[in-house]
């Protein structure tokens, strides 16, 4: 029986109020998850506000008192850091109170973050943007990211990868909605005296708040012991797929958790190597054959493959097995990364572009298949909390990855390396990181018997 | 000497007798009750359509604008 703490007075948010009736259609759950992930995915598109934020006072051009790009860049970085922290801390709370309350607070934090940032832009106080979008919005991101994932895993025990892939694909798709929406709103609100960012933040905050609330009220938990019609867990399970459960705190005591942490961190760092620098990378490596406009097209194409890969690879992992799918990511990724400098040097730009698209699809796939990998190893009961703690790997890679790439590039240029060759060392380092990831995946073993909970300890 | 037959209800202990009569009454009630209504498929499909459209329409708009941008690469 699912127990709900009595200490929460607003009972329509309680875990026991969202148990679905027996014949509930499980295909109503992915749109609930998507309506949250499509909103929070906006974080990937925050860069559309960076340049306008540097001329809030000067409007047509930056005034001396305007914020510098380096100061504005911290808003996104803080958001990613707080995403990891809130997911890590909020994950165990999610297991206690259920997905609706968590999604409700995610909506309040993400929407509230936009409102506070809007005040920050209107009064020209960057601390309010750090606190608003960075801290508050980041908490909304973390809570919103983890809350529907474990629910989907419970509804789709037969297609874990596909279910989580659908939701996490929404996170990739969120950037595609957020970027044109932000640009359109700024165009609509801009005047001779304003860049229109404050008003855009207000509208986006309201839209995202409402949409996330719809997701929160549509989410349902399966009844205890529910299984899809006609599905029975295979008697002969694959060795790395368990039907038992591991407690969140116990999961942290296993080497498998840290191996998966390293796998996510290395995969994300390698992906950011291309994603963060895509426009400059292709212009410099093609020796000017590809201009700024076409480079923007390349960035758009990367986003499409990043989103599509989330669904494609995680669905494929249901058939290939999670461990094998990550073997493909790391082996193929390392090979393609090490080929990129040669392809660019020999002028095979079409092959260069295809290789980067495959790499980016696997970067997205790495995000999308990790909850299913966790559910296979640790069971579905506490997977939300365990996934939350694993997302600190994303924060680490999200901050360290771009710093590493930028530092390496500047170091090379500072030592007289030509701009076209400055990325060569970086790309080889990324290939090495993926080879390390391959080794971590190779070390993944079935959990020791002592880590699993007894049947009487599993309370829901 | 003729063998005396035990009355039928003596074979059943009183507690079980009560349970048996309760079960029989429940079975009669169930037989008399109308069958459960068939699932409202129209409502279910309408909900699915509305909810999936709600997420897929903005997503398609986002994808279309990204594809438009991506086409710049091939110009």
Interface residues (C-beta under 8 A of the other chain):
Chain A: X23 X25 X27 X28 X31 X32 X34 X35 X38 X170 X173 X174 X175 X176 X177 X178 X179 X180 X214 X218 X290 X293 X294 X295 X296 X297 X298 X299 X300 X301 X303 X304 X307 X353
Chain B: X39 X44 X47 X48 X51 X52 X54 X55 X58 X59 X61 X62 X63 X65 X66 X67 X69 X70 X71 X72 X73 X74 X75
